[in-house]
Every structure is written in C-alpha cells, then in structure tokens.
Amino acid sequence: MDSSYKYGDIELCYSIEGQGDTIILLHGWGCDRTIWAQTIPLLRDHYRVVSVDFAGFGRSQEPLSVWGVEEYTRSIEALVAHLGVERPSFVAHSFGGRVATLYASRNEVAKLVYADVAGVKPRRTWRYYYKVYSFKAMRYLLPLLIGKRKAQMLVEQRRAASGSSDYNSATPMMRAILSKCVNEDLCHLMSKVTAPVLLFWGDKDTATPIGDAHKMERLMPNAGLVVAEGAGHYAMLEQADLWRASLKSFLKID
C-alpha cells in the first residue's frame, strides 16, 4: 500500500506490506525504495515492511533547506511516530545506514541490517584537498577575471569532469545536501548502537570500503560481519542468494 506523510512542508512517500513487527527499509543515495524489490517478498510474510523514499528521492519531495543526517533522521523519527511504531528494526543500504545509525544511537531498535552502509568518514589524500580547494578558488576568481557568464560555464564543465555521478545528476539543493552529508563522521555514535547488527559487505566495494565494515564491527558492541566475495557497493543485489540466507539467519525467519 502506497502512502504519504506530511513532514513540515514536504511529502514523504512510503509503502507498507505485510503484518507483524515493523521493519523499515532505508535506501542509499541516488536510489529510492524500489531497490528493495527483491528483499520485500522475503520479509512481508513475517514483518510489517515499511519502505521509505527519503526526502529528495523517488516520489518524496525535495527538502527546502540544506539537510544533514540529523534532519533526515528526524524525518524518519517523525514517520515512525506517525505510524505508531515502537522498537522497529531497520534494513539500510549506503546512505540509509547513516540515518539508521543516528536513529539507533538515541532510540530503541530491535535489529539492524547494514548493507555496504556509509558513516565512516573516508581518509582524504592530498589530491582530494587539491581538487576541492582549487575548484573553490576557480569558482571565486574566474568571475572576476572573465565575467560571470563564461565563468559559470567553465565551472560547470569542471564540475561535470571531476564530480561523482551522484553529485552531477543531483539538483543544486541535493548537491548541497550531499556535500554536507558525505562529510559527517558517525563513528563517535557507534558505541551507542547496542542492538544486534548484521553487516553485509562486498569486499570489492570502493564507495564504502570493506575497512569501514571492520571498523563498524569493532565499534558496535553487538555486530557481526558477512563478506560477499567479489561484490561491490550493491552486494545485496550482486550476491542475492547470500543476502537472502544472511537475512533469514539473522532475522530468524523461515
């Protein structure tokens, strides 16, 4: 059943299938709730499955200001309260793991399943800082040297050549939100996540490397890791059989 919830000035869209204890599915950046199409049938005979489109993705409206992980988490907290849910479980991929981690650090949850999630701030090389600060200098100085119109064209060309696909395909507001969210390090909260956690990770993931999974396993008191060999950032799709078996074992479903 497709539904929507008015959160402040925007509509958040979600779907509900099945009955029982509630499990909430949180997608990654650049995706929407359709990424869980293969997972929902496994869960809906045992749970009430709530699959959410984050603000700015799928059918949910874009935020009207620059949100960070805090604002996204508050929107999910409000939806959970709206649905009358106590102690939900979460299944999260990539960016969804940031929200699930902040949520679980200050709310009671039953279980957490993390698939290649974000939350550990990546180590930056000097090349990264050179790229970032040279771009900022270019954006500031070029209008003074060649005029605003030509400068904007060159800046957009540079952005398209060096930015990530997620960044380049986003609207200006979502670009600003991505820049804010990707730099938030949640490691200081992970010791507060005391619920059982399944970490499911592709060992070839370059977006959130396997080292992030090992760090989360050390920091979270009740976490265990399953490695999907040969899989990348979408390990739950690339190693679907292992994903289903891991979910069944962790969630204790037939």
C-alpha positions in Angstrom: 0.0 0.0 0.0 1.5 3.3 -1.1 1.1 6.2 1.3 2.4 9.7 2.1 3.1 11.6 5.2 3.3 15.4 5.5 6.6 16.3 7.3 6.7 20.0 7.7 6.3 21.5 4.2 7.2 18.3 2.2 5.5 15.0 1.4 7.4 11.8 2.3 6.2 8.8 0.4 6.4 5.2 1.6 4.8 1.8 1.2 3.6 -0.8 3.7 3.3 -4.5 3.0 2.7 -7.4 5.4 1.9 -7.6 9.1 3.7 -8.1 12.4 6.6 -6.3 14.0 7.8 -3.3 11.9 10.9 -3.4 9.8 11.9 -0.2 7.9 13.9 -0.2 4.7 16.2 2.8 4.0 17.8 3.1 0.6 21.0 4.7 -0.4 21.9 8.0 -2.1 20.7 8.2 -5.7 18.3 5.3 -5.3 14.7 5.0 -4.0 12.6 2.3 -2.3 12.4 0.3 -5.5 15.9 -1.0 -4.8 14.2 -3.3 -2.2 12.0 -5.1 -4.8 13.8 -8.4 -4.2 14.0 -8.0 -0.4 10.4 -7.2 0.4 8.9 -10.5 -0.6 11.3 -12.3 1.8 10.2 -10.1 4.7 6.5 -9.3 4.2 5.3 -12.7 5.4 7.0 -12.1 8.8 7.0 -8.3 9.2 5.1 -5.2 8.5 7.6 -3.8 5.9 7.8 0.0 5.6 9.8 1.1 2.6 10.6 4.8 2.5 11.6 7.3 -0.2 14.0 9.7 1.6 13.2 13.4 1.0 14.5 14.3 -2.5 14.3 10.8 -3.8 11.7 8.7 -5.5 8.3 10.2 -5.0 9.2 12.2 -1.9 9.6 16.0 -2.2 13.0 17.7 -2.0 13.9 19.4 1.2 13.5 23.2 1.2 16.8 23.8 3.0 20.2 22.1 3.2 19.6 19.0 5.3 22.2 16.9 7.0 22.0 13.4 8.6 20.3 15.0 11.6 17.4 16.4 9.5 17.0 13.1 7.6 16.9 11.2 10.8 14.3 13.5 12.3 12.1 12.9 9.3 12.3 9.1 9.9 11.7 9.6 13.6 8.6 11.6 12.8 7.4 8.9 10.4 7.9 6.2 13.0 5.9 8.2 15.5 3.2 8.8 12.9 2.9 5.1 12.3 2.8 4.4 16.0 5.8 2.1 15.9 7.8 1.1 18.9 11.2 -0.6 18.7 11.4 -1.0 14.9 14.1 -2.9 13.0 16.0 -1.4 10.1 17.5 -2.7 6.8 19.7 0.0 5.3 21.9 0.4 2.3 24.7 3.0 1.8 23.4 6.5 2.9 20.5 4.8 4.7 23.0 3.5 7.2 23.9 7.0 8.3 20.2 7.6 9.3 19.8 4.2 10.9 23.0 4.7 13.0 21.9 8.1 14.3 18.4 6.8 14.9 19.6 3.7 16.8 22.1 5.8 18.9 19.2 7.6 20.6 16.1 5.4 20.1 15.4 1.8 20.9 15.5 -0.6 17.9 15.2 -4.4 17.7 17.7 -5.3 15.0 19.8 -3.6 12.3 20.9 -4.9 8.9 23.5 -2.8 7.2 24.4 -3.4 3.5 27.5 -1.5 2.4 26.5 1.4 4.6 28.1 4.8 5.0 29.1 6.5 8.2 32.8 6.3 8.4 34.4 9.4 7.0 36.8 8.4 4.3 40.5 9.2 4.6 41.4 12.0 2.3 44.6 12.3 0.2 46.4 15.5 -0.8 44.9 15.0 -4.3 41.4 15.3 -2.8 42.2 18.5 -1.0 43.9 19.9 -4.1 40.9 19.2 -6.2 38.4 20.7 -3.7 40.3 23.9 -2.9 41.4 24.5 -6.5 37.8 24.2 -7.5 36.7 26.7 -4.8 39.4 29.1 -5.9 38.3 28.7 -9.5 34.7 29.4 -8.6 35.7 32.6 -6.7 38.3 34.0 -9.1 37.0 33.3 -12.6 34.0 35.7 -12.4 36.5 38.5 -11.6 38.8 37.6 -14.5 36.5 36.6 -17.4 33.0 37.6 -16.3 30.2 35.7 -14.6 28.6 34.0 -17.6 31.8 32.5 -19.0 33.0 31.6 -15.5 29.8 29.7 -14.8 30.2 27.7 -18.0 33.8 26.7 -17.1 32.9 25.9 -13.5 30.1 23.5 -14.7 32.5 21.9 -17.2 35.0 21.3 -14.3 32.2 20.0 -12.1 31.0 17.6 -14.7 34.5 16.3 -15.3 35.6 15.8 -11.7 32.4 15.3 -9.7 30.8 11.9 -8.9 27.8 10.7 -10.8 25.6 11.2 -7.8 26.8 14.8 -7.5 26.5 15.6 -11.2 23.0 14.1 -11.5 21.6 16.0 -8.5 19.8 19.3 -8.3 21.6 22.3 -6.8 19.8 21.7 -3.5 20.6 18.0 -3.4 24.2 18.7 -4.3 24.5 20.9 -1.3 22.8 18.2 0.9 25.2 15.5 -0.5 28.2 17.7 0.3 27.0 18.1 3.8 26.1 14.5 4.5 29.1 12.8 3.0 31.4 14.7 5.4 29.6 13.7 8.5 31.6 11.0 10.5 29.3 8.9 12.8 32.0 6.8 14.4 31.5 8.6 17.7 27.9 7.3 17.8 28.6 3.6 17.0 29.3 2.5 20.6 25.8 3.7 21.4 24.2 1.3 18.9 23.7 -1.7 21.2 21.1 -3.6 19.2 22.2 -6.7 17.2 23.7 -5.6 13.9 24.3 -7.6 10.7 27.0 -6.1 8.5 26.7 -7.4 4.9 29.5 -6.1 2.7 31.1 -6.6 -0.7 34.8 -7.0 -0.4 35.2 -5.1 -3.7 33.2 -2.1 -2.6 35.0 1.1 -3.4 32.3 3.6 -2.3 32.3 2.3 1.3 35.4 0.0 1.5 35.4 -3.2 3.5 37.7 -1.5 6.0 34.6 0.6 7.0 32.8 -2.6 7.9 35.7 -3.9 10.0 35.7 -0.6 11.9 32.0 -0.7 12.5 32.3 -4.3 13.7 34.9 -3.1 16.3 32.9 0.0 17.4 29.4 -1.5 17.6 29.1 -3.8 20.7 26.8 -6.4 19.1 27.8 -6.5 15.4 28.8 -9.4 13.1 30.1 -9.2 9.5 29.2 -11.3 6.5 31.5 -10.7 3.5 30.2 -11.1 0.0 33.3 -12.0 -2.0 33.6 -10.4 -5.4 30.7 -8.0 -4.8 30.8 -4.2 -4.9 28.7 -1.5 -3.3 25.4 -3.3 -4.1 26.4 -6.6 -2.6 22.8 -7.4 -1.6 21.9 -7.4 -5.4 25.1 -8.9 -6.7 25.1 -11.8 -4.2 21.4 -12.2 -3.8 21.4 -15.8 -2.5 23.9 -15.0 0.2 21.9 -11.9 1.1 18.7 -13.9 1.5 20.4 -16.6 3.5 22.0 -14.0 5.8 18.7 -12.2 6.4 16.9 -15.4 7.2 19.5 -16.4 9.7 19.8 -13.0 11.4 16.1 -12.3 11.5 15.2 -15.9 12.3 12.7 -16.3 9.6 11.9 -19.5 7.6 
